[in-house]
Amino acid sequence: MGTWTDKVIVITGGTDGIGRALVEECLLQGARVATCGRNADKLYQLQTQFPGAALFTQVADVSVENDCRLFIERTLETFGKIDVLINNAGISMRALFQEASLDVIRQVMDINFYGAVYCTKYALPSLLETQGTIVGVSSIAGYRGLPGRSGYSASKFALQGWMEALRTELLMSNVHVMWVCPGFTTSNIRQVALNKDARKQGETPMDESKMMPADVCARHILDAMEKKKRTLVLTFTGKRTVFLNKFFPAWADKLAHKFFFKNGELVK
């Protein structure tokens, strides 16, 4: 039996990218998995991909508190407990702050930050009983503010600060709290990123083939969970960015500007 055999693992946003890779990997390792997403067809595809598996799915928008409450309650009704909660659901943006609708910032914060808060609030009583694990899938943008993604960076800074406080509060409870910063990973987060008008961008501005595959990222996350790491920063670019921003912040400002702008225009 492996570490995750028969463990109940809850993964928000499990229909695409890192979330879907986590669902697949957890099921392959013998876990019982509950996941949610906003697209019923994609959740149905998951069910058909794993017929007979211990997989519970529910349509839910994590920015809506009641959706989160119902998802956690029905997970507990189905499996009886929660051993791991992975707050993975997220959305990005691509727009300069001066041009962006305030609704862009609000939507990103509601999904990336409040979605994690809502699900954790309702899952926490069970996690305390099981002495389980809470994971937040953050971003390098939680360490370094990224131009054109001000709302995204704000949401990830908020997520990491909140999780650090939560980790400290739960230090004597044996509940493990960890946040993960994957760096650039293959997913559809850039295609569905919000533009300045809060509409889906519809395309990726970056070369996805050069990024870490989502399944590799998922295995790194599960390995870090098993080792009870505090944080996990992935990819050389991610680790370099965190290092430079910590020790050479002014230089990091210039490098980030050079990476995201060309001839004064936002390009990535």
C-alpha positions as CSV (number, residue, x, y, z in Angstrom):
1,M,0.0,0.0,0.0
2,G,1.2,3.5,-0.9
3,T,1.0,6.7,1.0
4,W,-2.2,7.8,-0.6
5,T,-4.0,4.5,-0.8
6,D,-7.6,5.0,0.5
7,K,-6.9,8.6,1.5
8,V,-9.7,11.0,0.6
9,I,-8.1,13.8,-1.4
10,V,-10.2,16.9,-2.4
11,I,-8.9,18.8,-5.4
12,T,-10.6,22.0,-6.6
13,G,-10.4,22.8,-10.3
14,G,-9.7,19.2,-11.4
15,T,-10.8,19.4,-15.0
16,D,-7.7,20.9,-16.6
17,G,-4.0,21.4,-16.2
18,I,-2.3,20.7,-12.9
19,G,-5.7,19.9,-11.3
20,R,-6.6,17.2,-13.8
21,A,-3.1,15.8,-13.5
22,L,-3.4,15.7,-9.7
23,V,-6.8,13.9,-10.0
24,E,-5.4,11.3,-12.4
25,E,-2.2,10.7,-10.3
26,C,-4.1,10.4,-7.0
27,L,-6.5,7.9,-8.5
28,L,-3.6,5.9,-10.0
29,Q,-2.1,5.8,-6.5
30,G,-5.2,4.4,-4.9
31,A,-6.7,7.5,-3.4
32,R,-10.4,8.3,-3.2
33,V,-10.8,11.7,-5.0
34,A,-13.4,14.5,-5.0
35,T,-13.0,17.3,-7.4
36,C,-15.1,20.2,-8.7
37,G,-15.1,22.5,-11.7
38,R,-17.5,24.8,-13.5
39,N,-17.7,22.7,-16.7
40,A,-20.1,19.7,-16.3
41,D,-18.9,18.1,-19.6
42,K,-15.3,18.1,-18.5
43,L,-16.3,16.5,-15.2
44,Y,-18.3,13.9,-17.0
45,Q,-15.2,13.1,-19.2
46,L,-13.2,12.5,-16.0
47,Q,-15.9,10.1,-14.8
48,T,-15.8,8.2,-18.1
49,Q,-12.0,8.1,-18.1
50,F,-12.0,6.4,-14.7
51,P,-15.1,4.1,-14.6
52,G,-15.6,2.4,-11.3
53,A,-12.9,4.5,-9.6
54,A,-13.5,6.1,-6.2
55,L,-14.1,9.5,-7.9
56,F,-16.7,12.1,-6.8
57,T,-17.3,15.1,-9.0
58,Q,-19.6,18.1,-8.6
59,V,-20.2,21.3,-10.6
60,A,-19.1,24.2,-8.4
61,D,-17.7,27.7,-8.8
62,V,-15.2,28.2,-6.0
63,S,-15.8,32.0,-6.0
64,V,-19.3,31.2,-4.6
65,E,-19.2,30.3,-0.9
66,N,-22.4,28.2,-1.0
67,D,-21.0,26.1,-3.9
68,C,-17.9,25.4,-1.8
69,R,-19.9,24.5,1.2
70,L,-22.1,22.1,-0.8
71,F,-19.1,20.5,-2.5
72,I,-17.3,19.8,0.9
73,E,-20.5,18.6,2.5
74,R,-21.3,16.2,-0.3
75,T,-17.7,15.0,-0.3
76,L,-18.1,14.2,3.4
77,E,-21.4,12.4,2.7
78,T,-19.7,10.4,0.0
79,F,-16.4,9.4,1.7
80,G,-17.0,10.2,5.3
81,K,-13.8,12.2,5.9
82,I,-11.2,14.4,4.2
83,D,-7.5,13.7,4.5
84,V,-6.1,16.2,2.0
85,L,-7.5,19.4,0.5
86,I,-5.6,20.8,-2.5
87,N,-6.8,24.3,-3.3
88,N,-5.9,24.3,-7.0
89,A,-8.7,26.2,-8.8
90,G,-7.4,29.4,-10.2
91,I,-7.6,32.0,-13.0
92,S,-5.1,34.4,-14.4
93,M,-5.3,37.8,-16.2
94,R,-3.4,39.7,-18.8
95,A,-4.0,43.5,-18.8
96,L,-2.3,46.6,-17.5
97,F,-3.8,47.8,-14.3
98,Q,-4.6,51.2,-15.8
99,E,-6.6,49.6,-18.6
100,A,-8.2,46.8,-16.7
101,S,-11.8,46.7,-15.5
102,L,-12.0,46.5,-11.7
103,D,-14.1,43.4,-12.3
104,V,-11.0,41.6,-13.5
105,I,-9.3,42.1,-10.2
106,R,-12.4,41.2,-8.3
107,Q,-12.9,37.9,-10.2
108,V,-9.3,36.8,-9.9
109,M,-9.3,37.5,-6.2
110,D,-12.6,35.8,-5.6
111,I,-11.5,32.6,-7.3
112,N,-7.8,32.4,-6.4
113,F,-8.0,33.6,-2.8
114,Y,-11.6,33.4,-1.5
115,G,-12.1,30.0,-3.2
116,A,-9.3,28.6,-1.1
117,V,-10.6,30.3,2.0
118,Y,-14.2,29.0,1.6
119,C,-13.2,25.4,0.9
120,T,-10.7,25.3,3.7
121,K,-13.2,26.8,6.2
122,Y,-15.7,24.0,5.5
123,A,-13.1,21.2,5.2
124,L,-11.1,22.2,8.3
125,P,-13.2,20.3,11.0
126,S,-12.6,17.0,9.2
127,L,-8.9,17.8,8.5
128,L,-8.4,18.4,12.2
129,E,-9.8,15.0,12.9
130,T,-7.7,13.3,10.3
131,Q,-4.6,15.4,11.0
132,G,-4.6,15.9,7.3
133,T,-2.9,18.2,4.8
134,I,-4.0,21.6,3.3
135,V,-2.2,22.6,0.1
136,G,-2.5,25.9,-1.8
137,V,-1.4,25.9,-5.5
138,S,0.1,29.4,-5.7
139,S,2.6,30.8,-8.2
140,I,5.9,32.6,-8.6
141,A,3.5,35.6,-8.8
142,G,3.0,35.1,-5.1
143,Y,6.7,36.0,-4.5
144,R,7.2,38.5,-7.3
145,G,4.6,40.9,-8.7
146,L,4.2,40.4,-12.4
147,P,3.3,43.3,-14.8
148,G,0.1,42.7,-16.7
149,R,-1.0,40.4,-13.9
150,S,-1.4,42.7,-11.0
151,G,-4.6,41.1,-9.8
152,Y,-3.2,37.6,-10.2
153,S,-0.1,38.6,-8.2
154,A,-2.3,40.2,-5.5
155,S,-4.4,37.0,-5.2
156,K,-1.3,34.8,-4.9
157,F,0.4,37.1,-2.4
158,A,-2.8,37.0,-0.3
159,L,-3.0,33.2,-0.6
160,Q,0.5,32.7,0.6
161,G,0.2,35.2,3.5
162,W,-3.1,33.6,4.6
163,M,-1.6,30.0,4.4
164,E,1.5,31.1,6.4
165,A,-0.8,32.4,9.1
166,L,-2.9,29.2,8.9
167,R,0.1,27.0,9.1
168,T,1.3,28.9,12.3
169,E,-2.2,28.6,13.8
170,L,-2.3,24.9,13.2
171,L,1.3,24.2,14.1
172,M,0.4,22.1,17.2
173,S,-2.6,20.3,15.6
174,N,-0.5,18.0,13.3
175,V,-2.3,19.5,10.3
176,H,0.2,20.0,7.5
177,V,-0.1,23.3,5.6
178,M,1.9,23.8,2.4
179,W,1.9,26.1,-0.6
180,V,3.2,25.3,-4.1
181,C,4.6,27.6,-6.7
182,P,4.8,25.6,-10.0
183,G,6.5,28.1,-12.3
184,F,5.4,27.9,-15.9
185,T,3.5,24.6,-16.4
186,T,1.5,23.4,-19.3
187,S,-2.2,24.2,-18.7
188,N,-5.0,26.2,-20.2
189,I,-4.8,28.9,-17.5
190,R,-3.3,31.3,-20.1
191,Q,-6.1,30.6,-22.7
192,V,-8.8,31.4,-20.2
193,A,-7.0,34.3,-18.5
194,L,-9.1,37.4,-18.3
195,N,-8.3,40.4,-20.6
196,K,-8.9,44.0,-19.6
197,D,-12.7,43.6,-20.2
198,A,-12.9,40.5,-18.0
199,R,-13.3,38.2,-21.0
200,K,-11.3,35.1,-21.7
201,Q,-8.1,35.8,-23.6
202,G,-8.7,32.7,-25.8
203,E,-5.0,32.1,-26.6
204,T,-1.7,31.6,-24.9
205,P,1.0,34.2,-25.4
206,M,3.8,31.8,-24.5
207,D,5.4,28.6,-25.9
208,E,3.7,25.8,-23.9
209,S,6.0,23.2,-25.3
210,K,8.9,24.6,-23.3
211,M,7.1,24.4,-19.9
212,M,7.0,21.7,-17.3
213,P,4.3,19.1,-18.1
214,A,1.3,19.1,-15.8
215,D,1.8,15.4,-14.8
216,V,5.4,16.0,-13.8
217,C,4.2,19.0,-11.7
218,A,1.5,16.8,-10.0
219,R,4.1,14.2,-9.0
220,H,6.3,16.8,-7.5
221,I,3.4,18.1,-5.5
222,L,2.5,14.7,-4.1
223,D,6.1,14.0,-3.3
224,A,6.3,17.3,-1.4
225,M,3.1,16.5,0.5
226,E,4.5,13.1,1.5
227,K,7.7,14.8,2.8
228,K,5.6,17.5,4.5
229,K,7.5,20.3,3.0
230,R,6.6,23.9,3.9
231,T,6.8,25.3,0.4
232,L,7.6,24.0,-3.0
233,V,9.0,26.2,-5.8
234,L,9.4,24.4,-9.2
235,T,11.4,25.0,-12.3
236,F,14.8,26.7,-12.7
237,T,13.1,30.0,-13.8
238,G,10.9,29.9,-10.8
239,K,13.7,29.3,-8.3
240,R,15.9,32.0,-10.0
241,T,13.0,34.5,-9.8
242,V,12.4,34.0,-6.1
243,F,16.1,34.2,-5.4
244,L,16.7,37.4,-7.4
245,N,13.6,39.1,-6.0
246,K,14.7,38.3,-2.4
247,F,18.3,39.5,-2.7
248,F,18.4,41.8,-5.8
249,P,14.9,43.3,-6.0
250,A,15.8,46.3,-8.1
251,W,17.5,44.0,-10.7
252,A,14.5,41.7,-10.6
253,D,12.3,44.8,-11.5
254,K,14.3,45.4,-14.6
255,L,14.4,41.7,-15.6
256,A,10.7,41.3,-15.2
257,H,10.0,44.5,-17.3
258,K,12.3,43.2,-20.0
259,F,10.6,39.8,-20.0
260,F,7.1,41.1,-20.2
261,F,7.5,44.2,-22.4
262,K,8.8,44.9,-25.9
263,N,8.9,48.5,-27.2
264,G,6.8,49.6,-24.3
265,E,4.0,47.1,-25.0
266,L,2.9,44.2,-22.9
267,V,3.8,41.1,-24.9
268,K,3.6,38.1,-22.6
